[in-house]
Amino acid sequence: MITKNIALNIKTCLSGLSFSFDELILETKTLFENEGIPGFLKLLISFIDNMVVEHWKASDEAKCCSCPHLNRSGLRSKTIITSLGNITFEWTLLKCKNCRATHNPLKEFLGIERSQKHSNEFEKICMEAVAENSFRRSTVGIIKTNENINFNHRSLHRWFMATDSDNISVKHDDLNVVLGDGTGFKRFVSQAKLERTNKIREKTGQKPVEKTNRGEVRVVMGIKNDNSIVPLGAWTSESWKVIGKSIDKVNNPNKKIAPKKVANILVADGEIGLNNGLGILAHHQQRCLWHVPHELKPLMKYQEKAEDEDIKYTLDQVHSIFQLEIPEKDFEAVTIEEKVELNEKIVACELQMKILSEYLEHKGYSKASTYVSNARSNLFTYLKYWMKTGVVTPKVTSKLERLMREIGRRIKKFAFNWSEKGCAKMTRIILKVITDPKSWEAYWDNKMKLSGNIKLSFEGVS
């Protein structure tokens, strides 16, 4: 490893008058933020450029022809936006005397792409900022941290749409639970494009298309055997059926081998499309116990126009049925008699749900009766699975609901008129940042190519 000492020349002008300690600190800070650190980086790049050029000239790094002979061919400059500011630096071009090919040793050495306008470490800062705030506010916030940075929110939006940091792997072999949910968002609908499409359909004798601005983002995440959470993805234009098949296909690529389930239990809110679409991923299904009374009350109040007394009685019955809990003692300490007693309680609770469904049907609340009847079969899967394996699984989707609130805050309160691609990308970035920070950091470490081949140390001040 090459060692090089670099000296910084700092001019200090002190007047005979006194000045405060705070003024001294602010002047030092301004010096290093505005000139010191960017200038130091330019000097380092110049030193590296000279080192790499001499190495290329003395070795056979160039593969342009059978007998390359390289000569210096002038300098080129480039400006790249970094967290230190907009850095403008120069590099040396080499030209082969025999085949006239031009080489750029510094770009290849540092891994700078041809049209790269910003550094990868700055892109990471930007992606984490837009996951928390709008594009405009994120731009203002980043510029406030360093006035030497100059870019606008449109550039930030282009970098966001071009990034591949939102890629999520759906292949897992140690998942215990799969959770799925969806939330709406306002999507952008091009009226001009819609009118052109309808004119063409009208000429061909087809019915016109009516497109609303209501979109839905669908989120799937998993819980591993060690209770850690992993994201499985977010989609906006695909149905639950397509999502389930795509995840299953990745985890079972060989059609000649019998497919394996991705997880043991699917926990969901009871949406029919979700259960049918993601049902192929799990052995069992668990109906979220929080959603049942939460959805049953508005169903009876607004759709069935039920009396308040009937609503209160129904909800009290549901809450009393949901009082079953897993014993607090260790699974090995639970006797056969206790398991039999717990199983009898489960059967009794399912019978109470059936009776409640019949009661609602008798009162004329057919929709509420159907809702309770459909929810009855998968309410106590968490208890049955625990009695069989001793593994505690969630009975509600609370972990996913907290995440959905954060997603909803970003895609509903801070922005609207999303494209389907943009909304899905933003949701996947939020998923990775919150639920899988290790994978997020590992992606950027790999993209920034942190090798440890350069070390900078402070040797003191004299």
C-alpha positions as CSV (number, residue, x, y, z in Angstrom):
1,M,0.0,0.0,0.0
2,I,1.4,3.4,-1.0
3,T,1.8,6.0,1.8
4,K,1.7,9.7,1.1
5,N,1.9,12.7,3.4
6,I,-0.4,15.6,2.4
7,A,0.1,19.1,3.9
8,L,-2.8,21.6,4.3
9,N,-1.8,25.3,4.1
10,I,-4.2,27.4,6.1
11,K,-3.9,31.2,6.3
12,T,-4.8,32.7,9.6
13,C,-5.5,36.5,9.9
14,L,-5.8,37.7,13.5
15,S,-6.5,41.3,14.3
16,G,-5.4,43.0,17.4
17,L,-9.0,43.2,18.6
18,S,-10.5,40.4,20.7
19,F,-13.0,37.9,19.3
20,S,-15.2,35.3,20.9
21,F,-14.6,31.6,21.2
22,D,-17.9,31.0,19.3
23,E,-16.7,33.1,16.4
24,L,-13.5,31.1,16.2
25,I,-15.5,27.8,16.0
26,L,-17.8,29.2,13.3
27,E,-14.9,30.4,11.2
28,T,-13.2,27.1,11.5
29,K,-16.4,25.2,10.6
30,T,-17.0,27.5,7.6
31,L,-13.5,27.1,6.3
32,F,-13.5,23.3,6.3
33,E,-17.1,22.9,5.0
34,N,-16.8,25.3,2.2
35,E,-13.1,25.0,1.1
36,G,-11.1,22.6,3.3
37,I,-12.9,19.2,2.8
38,P,-13.8,19.7,-0.9
39,G,-10.3,21.0,-1.7
40,F,-8.7,18.1,0.2
41,L,-10.8,15.6,-1.8
42,K,-9.7,17.3,-5.1
43,L,-6.1,17.0,-4.0
44,L,-6.5,13.3,-3.2
45,I,-8.2,12.6,-6.6
46,S,-5.3,14.4,-8.4
47,F,-2.8,12.3,-6.5
48,I,-4.6,9.0,-7.3
49,D,-5.0,10.1,-10.9
50,N,-1.2,10.6,-11.3
51,M,-0.5,7.3,-9.5
52,V,-2.9,5.3,-11.7
53,V,-1.7,6.9,-15.0
54,E,1.9,6.1,-14.2
55,H,0.9,2.5,-13.4
56,W,-0.9,2.1,-16.7
57,K,2.0,3.5,-18.7
58,A,4.5,1.1,-17.0
59,S,2.3,-2.0,-17.2
60,D,0.1,-3.7,-19.8
61,E,-3.3,-2.7,-18.3
62,A,-4.4,-1.4,-21.7
63,K,-5.8,-4.2,-24.0
64,C,-6.5,-2.0,-27.0
65,C,-4.0,-3.6,-29.3
66,S,-1.3,-6.2,-29.4
67,C,1.5,-3.7,-28.6
68,P,0.0,-0.7,-26.8
69,H,2.1,2.4,-26.3
70,L,0.3,5.0,-24.1
71,N,1.0,8.7,-23.9
72,R,-0.7,11.5,-22.0
73,S,-3.4,13.2,-24.0
74,G,-4.6,16.1,-22.0
75,L,-7.1,16.5,-19.1
76,R,-10.9,16.3,-18.8
77,S,-13.1,17.6,-16.0
78,K,-16.2,16.3,-14.4
79,T,-18.6,17.5,-11.7
80,I,-20.2,14.9,-9.4
81,I,-22.7,15.7,-6.6
82,T,-21.5,14.2,-3.3
83,S,-22.4,14.6,0.4
84,L,-19.4,17.0,0.6
85,G,-20.7,19.2,-2.1
86,N,-20.6,19.5,-5.9
87,I,-17.0,18.3,-6.5
88,T,-15.3,19.3,-9.8
89,F,-12.1,17.4,-10.5
90,E,-9.8,16.6,-13.5
91,W,-8.5,13.3,-14.8
92,T,-5.8,12.4,-17.3
93,L,-6.6,10.8,-20.7
94,L,-4.1,8.3,-22.2
95,K,-3.9,7.7,-25.9
96,C,-2.4,4.7,-27.6
97,K,0.3,5.7,-30.2
98,N,-0.3,2.6,-32.3
99,C,-4.1,2.1,-32.5
100,R,-5.1,5.7,-31.4
101,A,-7.5,4.3,-28.7
102,T,-8.3,6.6,-25.8
103,H,-8.2,5.3,-22.2
104,N,-9.4,6.8,-18.9
105,P,-7.5,5.1,-16.1
106,L,-9.0,7.1,-13.2
107,K,-12.6,6.3,-14.2
108,E,-11.9,2.6,-14.3
109,F,-9.9,2.7,-11.1
110,L,-12.6,4.5,-9.1
111,G,-15.5,2.7,-10.8
112,I,-17.1,5.9,-12.1
113,E,-19.7,5.3,-14.8
114,R,-19.8,7.3,-18.0
115,S,-22.9,9.3,-17.3
116,Q,-22.7,9.3,-13.5
117,K,-23.8,12.7,-12.0
118,H,-23.8,11.8,-8.3
119,S,-21.9,9.5,-5.9
120,N,-23.5,6.3,-4.6
121,E,-23.1,7.5,-1.0
122,F,-25.1,10.6,-1.8
123,E,-27.7,8.5,-3.5
124,K,-28.1,6.5,-0.3
125,I,-28.7,9.7,1.7
126,C,-31.3,10.8,-0.9
127,M,-33.2,7.5,-0.8
128,E,-33.4,7.5,2.9
129,A,-34.6,11.1,2.9
130,V,-37.4,10.5,0.4
131,A,-38.5,7.5,2.4
132,E,-39.3,9.9,5.2
133,N,-40.5,13.0,3.4
134,S,-41.6,14.5,0.0
135,F,-39.2,15.1,-2.8
136,R,-39.2,18.9,-2.3
137,R,-38.8,18.8,1.4
138,S,-36.1,16.1,1.1
139,T,-34.2,18.3,-1.3
140,V,-34.4,21.4,0.9
141,G,-33.3,19.3,4.0
142,I,-30.3,17.9,2.2
143,I,-29.2,21.3,0.9
144,K,-29.5,22.8,4.4
145,T,-26.9,20.3,5.7
146,N,-24.4,21.5,3.2
147,E,-24.8,24.6,1.1
148,N,-22.2,23.4,-1.4
149,I,-24.6,20.8,-2.6
150,N,-26.7,22.1,-5.6
151,F,-29.5,20.0,-7.1
152,N,-33.3,20.2,-7.4
153,H,-36.2,17.9,-6.6
154,R,-36.7,16.9,-10.3
155,S,-33.1,15.4,-10.3
156,L,-34.0,13.7,-7.0
157,H,-37.1,12.2,-8.6
158,R,-35.1,10.9,-11.6
159,W,-32.5,9.3,-9.3
160,F,-35.4,7.7,-7.3
161,M,-37.0,6.2,-10.4
162,A,-33.6,4.9,-11.7
163,T,-32.4,3.3,-8.5
164,D,-32.4,-0.5,-8.0
165,S,-32.1,-0.3,-4.2
166,D,-35.7,-1.3,-3.9
167,N,-35.0,-4.9,-5.1
168,I,-36.3,-7.4,-2.6
169,S,-35.6,-11.1,-2.6
170,V,-38.7,-13.3,-2.1
171,K,-36.8,-16.6,-1.9
172,H,-36.7,-17.8,1.7
173,D,-36.6,-21.3,3.3
174,D,-37.0,-20.4,6.9
175,L,-40.3,-18.5,7.1
176,N,-42.9,-19.3,9.7
177,V,-45.6,-16.7,9.0
178,V,-46.6,-14.8,5.9
179,L,-48.6,-11.5,6.4
180,G,-50.4,-9.6,3.6
181,D,-52.3,-6.4,3.5
182,G,-53.2,-3.5,1.1
183,T,-53.9,0.2,1.2
184,G,-55.3,2.7,-1.3
185,F,-53.5,5.6,-2.9
186,K,-54.3,8.3,-5.4
187,R,-52.7,7.4,-8.7
188,F,-52.1,9.6,-11.7
189,V,-54.5,9.1,-14.6
190,S,-53.6,10.7,-18.0
191,Q,-56.9,12.1,-19.3
192,A,-55.4,12.8,-22.7
193,K,-54.2,9.2,-23.0
194,L,-57.6,7.9,-21.8
195,E,-59.5,10.0,-24.4
196,R,-57.2,8.7,-27.2
197,T,-57.8,5.1,-26.0
198,N,-61.6,5.5,-25.9
199,K,-61.6,7.0,-29.4
200,I,-59.8,4.0,-30.8
201,R,-62.1,1.7,-28.9
202,E,-65.2,3.6,-30.2
203,K,-64.0,3.2,-33.8
204,T,-63.5,-0.5,-33.3
205,G,-66.9,-1.0,-31.7
206,Q,-65.6,-1.6,-28.1
207,K,-67.0,-0.1,-24.9
208,P,-65.1,2.9,-23.5
209,V,-62.7,2.5,-20.6
210,E,-63.4,4.3,-17.3
211,K,-60.3,4.7,-15.2
212,T,-60.5,6.1,-11.6
213,N,-57.6,7.6,-9.7
214,R,-57.9,5.0,-6.9
215,G,-55.0,2.6,-6.8
216,E,-54.0,0.0,-4.3
217,V,-50.6,-1.0,-3.1
218,R,-50.3,-4.6,-1.8
219,V,-47.6,-5.5,0.7
220,V,-46.4,-8.9,1.8
221,M,-43.9,-9.6,4.5
222,G,-42.7,-12.7,6.4
223,I,-41.7,-13.7,10.0
224,K,-38.8,-16.1,10.3
225,N,-38.4,-18.9,12.8
226,D,-36.3,-16.5,15.0
227,N,-39.1,-13.9,14.9
228,S,-37.2,-11.5,12.7
229,I,-39.2,-9.7,10.0
230,V,-38.3,-9.8,6.3
231,P,-40.0,-8.0,3.5
232,L,-41.3,-10.0,0.5
233,G,-42.3,-7.1,-1.7
234,A,-44.9,-4.5,-2.7
235,W,-47.0,-4.4,-5.9
236,T,-49.6,-2.0,-7.4
237,S,-50.7,-3.4,-10.7
238,E,-50.7,-7.1,-9.9
239,S,-53.6,-9.0,-8.2
240,W,-53.2,-11.1,-5.1
241,K,-53.4,-14.2,-7.3
242,V,-50.5,-13.1,-9.5
243,I,-48.5,-12.1,-6.4
244,G,-49.0,-15.4,-4.8
245,K,-48.0,-17.3,-8.0
246,S,-44.9,-15.2,-8.5
247,I,-43.6,-15.8,-5.0
248,D,-44.4,-19.5,-5.2
249,K,-42.6,-19.8,-8.6
250,V,-39.4,-18.2,-7.2
251,N,-39.3,-20.5,-4.2
252,N,-40.3,-23.6,-6.4
253,P,-38.4,-23.1,-9.7
254,N,-38.2,-26.8,-10.6
255,K,-41.5,-28.1,-11.8
256,K,-40.3,-31.7,-11.6
257,I,-40.0,-31.5,-7.8
258,A,-43.1,-31.3,-5.6
259,P,-43.7,-27.7,-4.5
260,K,-43.0,-26.7,-0.9
261,K,-45.0,-24.2,1.0
262,V,-43.2,-20.9,1.7
263,A,-44.5,-20.6,5.3
264,N,-46.6,-22.5,7.8
265,I,-49.3,-19.9,8.5
266,L,-50.8,-17.0,6.5
267,V,-52.2,-14.2,8.7
268,A,-54.6,-11.8,6.9
269,D,-57.6,-9.7,7.4
270,G,-60.0,-12.1,5.7
271,E,-60.2,-10.5,2.3
272,I,-61.3,-13.2,-0.1
273,G,-58.9,-12.3,-2.9
274,L,-55.9,-12.1,-0.5
275,N,-56.7,-15.5,1.1
276,N,-57.2,-17.2,-2.2
277,G,-54.1,-15.6,-3.8
278,L,-51.6,-16.0,-1.0
279,G,-53.2,-19.2,0.3
280,I,-50.9,-21.3,-1.9
281,L,-47.9,-20.0,0.1
282,A,-48.9,-21.5,3.5
283,H,-50.1,-24.7,5.1
284,H,-52.7,-22.9,7.3
285,Q,-54.6,-19.6,7.5
286,Q,-55.3,-17.4,10.5
287,R,-58.0,-14.8,10.5
288,C,-56.8,-11.6,12.1
289,L,-58.8,-11.3,15.4
290,W,-58.5,-7.6,15.5
291,H,-60.2,-7.1,12.1
292,V,-63.3,-9.1,12.9
293,P,-64.9,-6.7,15.5
294,H,-63.3,-3.7,13.7
295,E,-65.0,-4.5,10.4
296,L,-68.2,-6.0,11.9
297,K,-69.3,-2.8,13.6
298,P,-69.4,-0.5,10.5
299,L,-70.9,-3.3,8.5
300,M,-73.9,-3.6,10.9
301,K,-74.2,0.2,11.5
302,Y,-74.0,1.6,8.0
303,Q,-74.9,-1.3,5.6
304,E,-77.4,-3.3,7.8
305,K,-78.7,-0.1,9.6
306,A,-78.8,-2.2,12.8
307,E,-79.9,-1.0,16.2
308,D,-77.3,0.1,18.7
309,E,-78.4,-2.5,21.1
310,D,-77.9,-5.3,18.5
311,I,-74.5,-4.0,17.6
312,K,-73.4,-3.8,21.2
313,Y,-74.7,-7.3,21.9
314,T,-72.9,-8.7,18.8
315,L,-69.6,-7.1,19.6
316,D,-69.8,-8.2,23.3
317,Q,-70.3,-11.8,22.1
318,V,-67.4,-11.6,19.7
319,H,-65.0,-10.2,22.4
320,S,-66.1,-12.9,24.9
321,I,-65.4,-15.6,22.3
322,F,-61.9,-14.2,21.6
323,Q,-60.8,-14.5,25.2
324,L,-58.9,-17.8,24.5
325,E,-55.2,-17.5,25.1
326,I,-52.2,-19.7,24.9
327,P,-51.1,-21.0,28.3
328,E,-48.2,-19.1,29.8
329,K,-46.3,-22.2,31.0
330,D,-43.7,-23.9,28.8
331,F,-45.1,-26.2,26.1
332,E,-43.4,-29.2,27.5
333,A,-45.1,-28.6,30.9
334,V,-48.6,-28.7,29.3
335,T,-50.3,-32.0,30.0
336,I,-52.5,-34.0,27.6
337,E,-55.6,-33.2,29.8
338,E,-54.9,-29.5,29.4
339,K,-54.6,-29.8,25.6
340,V,-57.9,-31.7,25.5
341,E,-59.6,-29.1,27.6
342,L,-58.2,-26.3,25.4
343,N,-59.4,-28.1,22.3
344,E,-62.9,-28.4,23.8
345,K,-62.9,-24.7,24.4
346,I,-62.0,-24.0,20.8
347,V,-64.9,-26.2,19.6
348,A,-67.2,-24.4,22.0
349,C,-66.1,-21.0,20.8
350,E,-66.6,-22.0,17.1
351,L,-70.1,-23.3,18.1
352,Q,-70.8,-19.9,19.7
353,M,-69.8,-18.2,16.5
354,K,-72.2,-20.4,14.6
355,I,-75.0,-19.6,17.0
356,L,-74.2,-15.8,16.7
357,S,-74.4,-16.1,12.9
358,E,-77.8,-17.8,13.2
359,Y,-78.9,-15.1,15.6
360,L,-77.9,-12.3,13.2
361,E,-79.7,-14.1,10.3
362,H,-82.8,-14.4,12.4
363,K,-82.6,-10.6,13.2
364,G,-82.5,-9.8,9.5
365,Y,-78.8,-8.9,9.3
366,S,-77.8,-11.3,6.5
367,K,-74.5,-9.6,5.6
368,A,-73.3,-9.6,9.2
369,S,-74.4,-13.2,9.5
370,T,-72.4,-14.2,6.4
371,Y,-69.4,-12.3,7.6
372,V,-69.4,-14.1,11.0
373,S,-70.0,-17.5,9.3
374,N,-67.0,-17.0,6.9
375,A,-64.7,-15.9,9.7
376,R,-65.5,-18.8,12.0
377,S,-63.3,-21.5,10.4
378,N,-59.8,-19.9,10.7
379,L,-60.2,-17.9,14.0
380,F,-58.2,-20.3,16.3
381,T,-55.5,-21.6,13.9
382,Y,-52.9,-20.1,16.2
383,L,-54.1,-22.2,19.1
384,K,-54.4,-25.4,17.0
385,Y,-50.9,-24.9,15.6
386,W,-49.4,-24.3,19.1
387,M,-51.0,-27.5,20.4
388,K,-49.4,-29.4,17.5
389,T,-45.9,-27.9,17.4
390,G,-45.4,-25.7,20.4
391,V,-44.6,-22.7,18.2
392,V,-46.4,-19.4,19.0
393,T,-47.6,-17.6,15.9
394,P,-49.4,-14.2,15.7
395,K,-53.2,-14.0,15.8
396,V,-53.3,-10.4,14.5
397,T,-51.6,-8.5,11.8
398,S,-50.4,-5.8,14.2
399,K,-46.8,-5.9,13.0
400,L,-47.9,-5.3,9.4
401,E,-50.5,-2.7,10.4
402,R,-47.9,-0.5,12.0
403,L,-45.8,-0.7,8.9
404,M,-48.9,0.1,6.7
405,R,-49.5,3.2,8.8
406,E,-46.0,4.4,7.9
407,I,-46.4,3.6,4.3
408,G,-49.8,5.3,4.2
409,R,-48.2,8.4,5.8
410,R,-45.7,8.6,3.0
411,I,-47.8,7.8,0.0
412,K,-51.0,9.6,1.1
413,K,-50.2,12.6,3.3
414,F,-47.0,13.8,1.6
415,A,-47.8,13.0,-2.0
416,F,-50.5,12.0,-4.5
417,N,-50.9,11.4,-8.2
418,W,-48.4,8.5,-8.0
419,S,-47.6,6.4,-10.9
420,E,-48.1,2.7,-10.1
421,K,-44.4,2.1,-10.6
422,G,-43.3,5.0,-8.4
423,C,-45.7,4.0,-5.6
424,A,-44.6,0.4,-5.6
425,K,-40.9,1.5,-5.6
426,M,-41.4,3.9,-2.7
427,T,-43.2,1.2,-0.7
428,R,-40.4,-1.3,-1.3
429,I,-37.8,1.2,-0.1
430,I,-39.8,1.9,3.1
431,L,-40.1,-1.9,3.6
432,K,-36.4,-2.4,3.3
433,V,-35.4,0.6,5.5
434,I,-37.8,-0.3,8.3
435,T,-38.0,-4.1,8.4
436,D,-34.6,-5.2,7.0
437,P,-32.0,-2.5,7.7
438,K,-29.1,-5.0,7.5
439,S,-30.0,-5.9,3.9
440,W,-30.4,-2.2,3.1
441,E,-26.9,-1.4,4.5
442,A,-25.4,-4.5,2.8
443,Y,-26.8,-3.4,-0.6
444,W,-25.1,0.0,-0.3
445,D,-21.9,-1.4,1.0
446,N,-21.7,-3.6,-2.0
447,K,-22.7,-0.8,-4.4
448,M,-20.1,1.6,-2.9
449,K,-17.5,-1.2,-3.1
450,L,-16.1,-0.6,0.3
451,S,-12.9,-2.7,0.2
452,G,-10.7,-1.1,2.9
453,N,-7.9,-0.5,0.4
454,I,-7.6,3.1,1.4
455,K,-7.1,4.5,4.9
456,L,-6.8,8.2,5.9
457,S,-5.3,9.1,9.3
458,F,-4.7,12.4,11.1
459,E,-1.1,12.7,12.1
460,G,-1.4,15.8,14.2
461,V,-1.1,19.6,13.9
462,S,2.1,21.6,13.9
